[in-house]
């Protein structure tokens, strides 16, 4: 368990022009702040993710991967595969990278349910 950190890479902001053959899941986040992209990565990769880019404004982000990856059971292996795909797509489209780090984050811990 570690926190994943977004940081600016080369400041590139390129559109994704690639295409895939076969069955591909493709989703688009349009006009979203990078905090929403960080939340998306956190949800799919099951690792706490924090936006540390310092960038403001809204961005479009298209992410896609083979349907077979999405259909895998929710395991560490699936999370690792999806993270690898996000790494490439974030770099290509937004000039961002995911970097492991140790930093304090706020978490809500439920100790007991009545």
SVG drawing of the C-alpha trace seen along z (x, -y; Angstrom):
<svg xmlns="http://www.w3.org/2000/svg" viewBox="-26 -27 36 40">
<polyline fill="none" stroke="black" stroke-width="0.4" points="0.0,0.0 1.4,-3.3 0.1,-6.5 0.4,-7.2 1.4,-10.7 0.7,-12.6 3.4,-14.9 4.1,-16.8 6.4,-15.1 7.3,-17.3 4.3,-19.5 3.0,-17.9 -0.7,-18.1 -1.4,-15.9 -4.5,-14.4 -4.7,-10.6 -4.8,-9.7 -4.2,-5.9 -6.6,-3.2 -7.0,0.4 -8.1,3.5 -10.4,5.9 -12.7,5.3 -11.7,2.2 -13.4,0.4 -13.1,-3.3 -14.3,-6.1 -13.9,-9.9 -13.7,-12.3 -14.5,-15.7 -13.8,-19.0 -12.6,-17.6 -10.1,-18.9 -7.1,-16.6 -8.5,-15.7 -11.3,-13.8 -8.7,-12.0 -6.8,-11.1 -10.1,-9.7 -10.6,-7.6 -7.1,-6.1 -7.7,-5.4 -11.0,-3.7 -9.7,-1.4 -6.3,-0.7 -7.4,-0.5 -4.5,-2.7 -4.8,-6.1 -4.0,-8.7 -3.3,-12.4 -3.1,-15.1 0.3,-16.9 0.6,-18.5 -0.2,-22.1 -2.2,-22.4 -5.6,-24.1 -8.2,-24.1 -10.2,-21.4 -8.9,-18.6 -10.3,-16.0 -8.9,-12.5 -9.7,-9.4 -8.8,-6.1 -9.1,-2.7 -8.0,0.9 -9.0,4.3 -12.3,5.5 -10.6,8.7 -8.6,6.6 -11.8,5.1 -13.4,8.5 -10.6,9.9 -11.5,10.6 -10.8,7.6 -7.3,8.8 -3.9,7.2 -3.0,8.5 -5.9,6.7 -5.0,3.5 -1.4,3.7 -2.4,4.2 -4.8,1.3 -2.2,-0.9 0.3,-0.1 -2.3,-1.1 -3.1,-4.3 0.6,-5.1 1.0,-5.1 -2.2,-7.0 -1.7,-9.7 1.8,-10.3 0.7,-10.3 -2.4,-12.5 -1.6,-14.8 2.1,-14.6 1.6,-13.1 3.1,-10.1 2.1,-8.0 4.9,-7.8 4.9,-5.8 5.6,-7.8 5.2,-7.8 3.2,-10.8 0.5,-11.3 -3.1,-11.3 -6.3,-11.7 -8.4,-8.6 -11.6,-7.8 -11.3,-4.7 -14.4,-2.9 -13.4,-1.0 -16.7,0.4 -20.2,0.7 -23.1,0.9"/>
</svg>
